[in-house]
């Protein structure tokens, strides 16, 4: 059974959210503000509806933060798909900053829950086998995933210091929703031009995370007694890129145009793209056509739910329609 809607976001908790002005942080505030007292911790501090006050990192270092029941650590350096960011930036933000926030949690025994937003990329860059589960041996590739796994390792190495408090490491796959500015926008920009999708001959499966499902799960993690550990976060259904293209066209009220061009020819063009620095290269082709299916069985079992409240296609449709309204 899915948690009842009328009790879904009533917690009466004091919650501190780092990175509160980002995409996920803003959605969490909207979902959790009724019935809770929300504080922020960020590099900027504009007034935000639903947030009592946003504090600075200096306030944390000087121990000037309010007493809270839970900390949700969102702040981090996002994955730069263009590989233009220096590697040390990832480790300074994703690893070192996480250590500081977790140390703050360890010091303040009144805080009952710590939820760290890691990533499936902390586990693996490519899924071994058919489905990614939490028991995979981590083997991240690149500074983003490597910096996230280092943060996870620090937390896990210090679990013996948390007493009976709860520490959750959440590994979401690609999160989307209104206000999102990630890779989904780039694909939408291509589809919006009415260009035919040329990679129809490639069949793959990929899992996404609707921000509505994410906020639903966060509420469950806050309100239930959860065993400390690592949890994947994903929608129930994996979609192929072709299905995703169809969802995008349908959300725009248009008929999809998908071409099934010979895979060998496409692969040749991608190799030429490497040489000539064209938009389609072997890296982009691999990312657009690879399989990356993530299991959410553990988090659903833990929360005693049979399915996520928002279907994969419905969540993506909502996201695409929000792009049209921007």
C-alpha positions as CSV (number, residue, x, y, z in Angstrom):
1,X,0.0,0.0,0.0
2,X,1.1,3.6,-0.7
3,X,1.2,5.9,2.3
4,X,-2.0,7.8,2.6
5,X,-2.0,11.3,0.9
6,X,-3.5,13.1,3.9
7,X,-0.6,12.0,6.2
8,X,2.1,12.1,3.6
9,X,3.7,15.4,4.6
10,X,2.8,15.9,8.2
11,X,5.8,15.4,10.4
12,X,6.0,18.2,13.0
13,X,9.8,18.2,12.7
14,X,12.6,20.7,12.7
15,X,14.6,20.0,9.5
16,X,17.9,21.5,8.3
17,X,18.5,21.2,4.5
18,X,21.8,22.0,3.0
19,X,21.8,23.3,-0.6
20,X,18.2,24.3,0.0
21,X,18.0,26.7,-3.0
22,X,18.8,24.1,-5.6
23,X,16.4,22.1,-7.7
24,X,15.9,19.2,-5.2
25,X,16.1,21.5,-2.2
26,X,13.3,23.7,-3.5
27,X,11.1,20.8,-4.2
28,X,11.7,19.4,-0.7
29,X,10.7,22.7,0.8
30,X,7.5,22.7,-1.1
31,X,6.7,19.1,-0.1
32,X,7.7,19.4,3.6
33,X,6.9,22.9,4.7
34,X,3.4,22.2,5.9
35,X,3.7,20.8,9.4
36,X,7.4,21.1,9.7
37,X,9.9,23.9,10.5
38,X,12.5,24.2,7.7
39,X,15.9,25.8,8.0
40,X,18.4,26.1,5.2
41,X,22.2,26.0,4.9
42,X,23.6,27.4,1.7
43,X,26.1,29.8,0.1
44,X,23.2,32.2,-0.7
45,X,20.4,33.2,1.6
46,X,17.4,34.8,-0.2
47,X,14.0,34.7,1.4
48,X,12.2,31.5,0.5
49,X,8.6,30.7,1.2
50,X,8.5,27.8,3.7
51,X,12.0,28.4,5.1
52,X,12.3,30.1,8.5
53,X,15.9,31.1,7.8
54,X,18.9,30.2,5.6
55,X,22.2,30.0,7.5
56,X,25.7,30.3,6.1
57,X,28.5,27.7,6.3
58,X,30.3,30.0,8.7
59,X,27.3,29.7,11.0
60,X,27.8,26.0,11.1
61,X,31.5,26.2,11.8
62,X,30.7,28.7,14.6
63,X,28.0,26.3,16.0
64,X,25.3,28.9,15.4
65,X,22.6,26.7,13.8
66,X,19.2,26.1,15.4
67,X,18.4,22.8,17.1
68,X,16.9,20.3,14.6
69,X,15.6,16.8,14.5
70,X,17.0,15.9,11.0
71,X,19.7,17.0,8.6
72,X,19.2,16.5,4.8
73,X,22.6,17.0,3.1
74,X,21.9,18.0,-0.5
75,X,24.7,20.5,-1.1
76,X,27.3,19.3,-3.6
77,X,29.0,19.7,-7.0
78,X,26.7,18.3,-9.7
79,X,28.0,16.0,-12.4
80,X,29.5,18.1,-15.2
81,X,28.7,16.0,-18.4
82,X,31.0,18.3,-20.4
83,X,34.0,17.3,-18.2
84,X,35.0,21.0,-17.9
85,X,35.2,21.1,-14.0
86,X,38.5,20.6,-12.2
87,X,38.7,17.3,-10.3
88,X,39.6,18.9,-7.0
89,X,36.4,20.9,-6.9
90,X,34.4,17.7,-6.7
91,X,36.4,16.4,-3.7
92,X,36.4,19.8,-1.9
93,X,32.6,20.0,-2.2
94,X,31.3,16.4,-2.4
95,X,33.7,14.8,0.0
96,X,35.2,17.4,2.3
97,X,32.0,19.4,2.8
98,X,30.0,16.2,3.5
99,X,32.6,15.3,6.2
100,X,32.0,18.6,7.9
101,X,28.3,18.3,7.8
102,X,28.4,14.7,9.1
103,X,30.8,15.7,11.9
104,X,28.3,18.4,12.9
105,X,25.7,15.6,13.1
106,X,27.9,13.4,15.2
107,X,28.6,16.3,17.6
108,X,25.0,17.2,18.1
109,X,23.3,14.2,19.7
110,X,19.9,15.8,19.5
111,X,19.8,15.3,15.8
112,X,18.1,11.9,15.2
113,X,18.4,11.5,11.4
114,X,21.1,12.3,8.8
115,X,20.2,11.8,5.1
116,X,23.0,12.2,2.6
117,X,22.3,12.6,-1.1
118,X,24.9,10.5,-2.9
119,X,24.4,9.1,-6.4
120,X,24.2,5.9,-8.3
121,X,27.4,7.1,-10.0
122,X,29.1,6.6,-6.6
123,X,28.5,2.9,-7.2
124,X,29.3,2.3,-10.9
125,X,29.5,4.2,-14.1
126,X,28.1,1.2,-16.0
127,X,25.7,-1.3,-14.5
128,X,27.2,-4.8,-14.2
129,X,24.5,-7.3,-15.2
130,X,20.9,-6.3,-15.7
131,X,20.0,-4.3,-12.6
132,X,22.0,-2.2,-10.1
133,X,21.4,-3.1,-6.5
134,X,22.8,-1.7,-3.3
135,X,25.2,-4.7,-2.7
136,X,27.3,-4.0,-5.8
137,X,31.0,-3.5,-5.2
138,X,31.6,0.2,-5.8
139,X,33.8,1.1,-8.8
140,X,33.1,4.7,-9.7
141,X,34.6,6.3,-12.8
142,X,35.6,10.0,-12.8
143,X,35.9,12.6,-10.0
144,X,32.1,13.0,-9.5
145,X,31.5,9.4,-8.6
146,X,34.8,9.1,-6.9
147,X,34.2,12.1,-4.7
148,X,30.7,10.8,-3.7
149,X,32.0,7.3,-2.8
150,X,34.7,8.9,-0.6
151,X,32.0,10.8,1.3
152,X,30.0,7.5,1.7
153,X,33.1,5.7,3.0
154,X,33.7,8.4,5.6
155,X,30.1,8.1,6.8
156,X,30.1,4.3,6.9
157,X,33.5,4.3,8.8
158,X,31.9,6.4,11.5
159,X,28.6,4.7,12.0
160,X,29.8,3.3,15.3
161,X,29.6,6.8,16.7
162,X,26.0,7.5,15.9
163,X,24.5,5.4,18.7
164,X,20.9,4.6,17.9
165,X,20.4,7.5,15.5
166,X,19.7,6.9,11.8
167,X,22.0,7.6,8.9
168,X,20.7,7.1,5.4
169,X,22.9,7.3,2.3
170,X,20.5,7.8,-0.7
171,X,21.7,6.9,-4.2
172,X,19.3,8.4,-6.7
173,X,19.6,8.0,-10.4
174,X,18.9,11.0,-12.7
175,X,16.4,13.2,-10.9
176,X,13.9,15.3,-13.0
177,X,11.0,17.5,-12.5
178,X,9.8,21.1,-12.9
179,X,12.7,23.4,-12.5
180,X,15.3,20.8,-13.5
181,X,18.1,22.0,-15.8
182,X,19.9,18.7,-16.4
183,X,20.5,16.4,-19.4
184,X,16.8,15.9,-20.0
185,X,16.6,19.6,-21.1
186,X,19.2,19.0,-23.8
187,X,17.3,16.0,-25.2
188,X,14.1,18.1,-25.0
189,X,15.8,20.9,-27.0
190,X,16.5,18.4,-29.8
191,X,13.0,17.0,-29.8
192,X,11.4,20.5,-29.7
193,X,13.0,21.4,-33.0
194,X,11.0,18.6,-34.6
195,X,14.1,16.8,-35.8
196,X,13.7,13.0,-36.3
197,X,15.4,10.8,-33.6
198,X,18.1,8.9,-35.5
199,X,19.0,6.3,-32.9
200,X,15.8,4.2,-33.1
201,X,17.8,1.1,-33.9
202,X,19.4,1.1,-30.5
203,X,17.3,-0.6,-27.7
204,X,18.2,0.2,-24.1
205,X,16.7,0.5,-20.7
206,X,17.3,3.4,-18.3
207,X,15.8,4.3,-14.9
208,X,14.9,7.9,-13.9
209,X,13.8,9.5,-10.6
210,X,10.8,11.7,-10.5
211,X,11.3,14.5,-8.0
212,X,7.7,13.8,-6.7
213,X,8.6,10.2,-5.9
214,X,11.8,11.5,-4.3
215,X,10.0,13.9,-2.0
216,X,7.5,11.1,-1.1
217,X,10.4,8.8,-0.1
218,X,12.2,11.5,1.9
219,X,9.1,12.0,3.9
220,X,9.0,8.3,4.6
221,X,12.6,8.3,5.7
222,X,11.9,11.2,8.0
223,X,8.8,9.7,9.6
224,X,9.7,6.0,9.9
225,X,12.4,4.2,11.8
226,X,14.8,3.2,9.1
227,X,17.8,1.0,9.4
228,X,21.0,2.9,8.7
229,X,22.6,2.1,5.4
230,X,22.6,2.6,1.6
231,X,19.4,2.9,-0.5
232,X,18.9,3.3,-4.2
233,X,16.3,5.8,-5.4
234,X,14.5,5.3,-8.7
235,X,11.1,5.1,-10.4
236,X,9.5,1.7,-10.7
237,X,9.8,1.4,-14.5
238,X,12.9,1.6,-16.7
239,X,12.4,3.2,-20.2
240,X,14.3,3.0,-23.4
241,X,15.5,6.2,-25.0
242,X,13.0,5.6,-27.8
243,X,10.2,5.4,-25.2
244,X,11.5,8.6,-23.7
245,X,11.3,10.3,-27.1
246,X,7.8,9.1,-27.5
247,X,6.8,10.5,-24.1
248,X,8.3,13.9,-25.0
249,X,6.5,14.1,-28.3
250,X,3.2,13.0,-26.6
251,X,3.7,15.7,-23.9
252,X,4.0,18.3,-26.6
253,X,0.9,16.9,-28.4
254,X,3.0,15.8,-31.4
255,X,3.7,12.5,-33.2
256,X,7.1,11.1,-32.7
257,X,9.5,10.7,-35.6
258,X,12.0,7.9,-34.9
259,X,14.4,6.7,-37.5
260,X,16.0,3.3,-37.2
261,X,19.2,4.0,-39.1
262,X,21.7,1.1,-39.3
263,X,23.6,0.8,-36.1
264,X,27.0,0.3,-37.8
265,X,26.5,3.5,-39.8
266,X,25.6,5.4,-36.6
267,X,28.7,4.0,-34.8
268,X,30.9,5.0,-37.8
269,X,29.5,8.6,-37.7
270,X,30.2,8.7,-33.9
271,X,33.8,7.7,-34.5
272,X,34.1,10.4,-37.1
273,X,32.6,12.8,-34.6
274,X,35.5,12.1,-32.2
275,X,37.9,13.1,-34.9
276,X,36.0,16.1,-36.2
277,X,34.6,17.2,-32.8
278,X,31.0,16.9,-33.9
279,X,28.0,16.9,-31.6
280,X,27.6,13.1,-32.0
281,X,30.6,11.3,-30.8
282,X,31.3,7.8,-29.3
283,X,30.9,9.2,-25.7
284,X,27.5,10.7,-26.3
285,X,26.3,7.7,-28.3
286,X,27.2,5.4,-25.5
287,X,25.4,7.6,-22.9
288,X,22.3,7.9,-25.1
289,X,22.1,4.1,-25.8
290,X,23.5,2.4,-22.7
291,X,21.5,0.4,-20.2
292,X,21.4,1.8,-16.7
293,X,18.6,0.1,-14.7
294,X,18.4,0.7,-11.0
295,X,16.5,-1.3,-8.5
296,X,14.3,0.5,-5.9
297,X,13.2,-2.8,-4.2
298,X,15.1,-2.1,-1.0
299,X,13.7,1.3,-0.4
300,X,10.1,0.2,-1.2
301,X,10.4,-2.8,1.2
302,X,11.8,-0.6,3.9
303,X,8.9,1.9,3.6
304,X,6.4,-0.9,3.2
305,X,5.0,0.3,-0.1
306,X,4.2,-1.7,-3.2
307,X,4.9,1.1,-5.8
308,X,5.9,4.7,-6.1
309,X,3.0,7.1,-6.2
310,X,4.0,8.6,-9.6
311,X,4.5,6.3,-12.7
312,X,7.7,6.8,-14.7
313,X,5.9,8.1,-17.8
314,X,3.5,10.3,-15.8
315,X,6.5,11.9,-14.0
316,X,8.4,12.5,-17.2
317,X,5.3,14.0,-18.9
318,X,5.0,16.5,-16.0
319,X,8.6,17.4,-16.4
320,X,8.4,17.9,-20.2
321,X,5.3,20.0,-19.9
322,X,7.1,22.2,-17.4
323,X,9.8,22.8,-20.0
324,X,7.2,24.0,-22.4
325,X,5.9,26.5,-19.8
326,X,9.3,28.0,-19.1
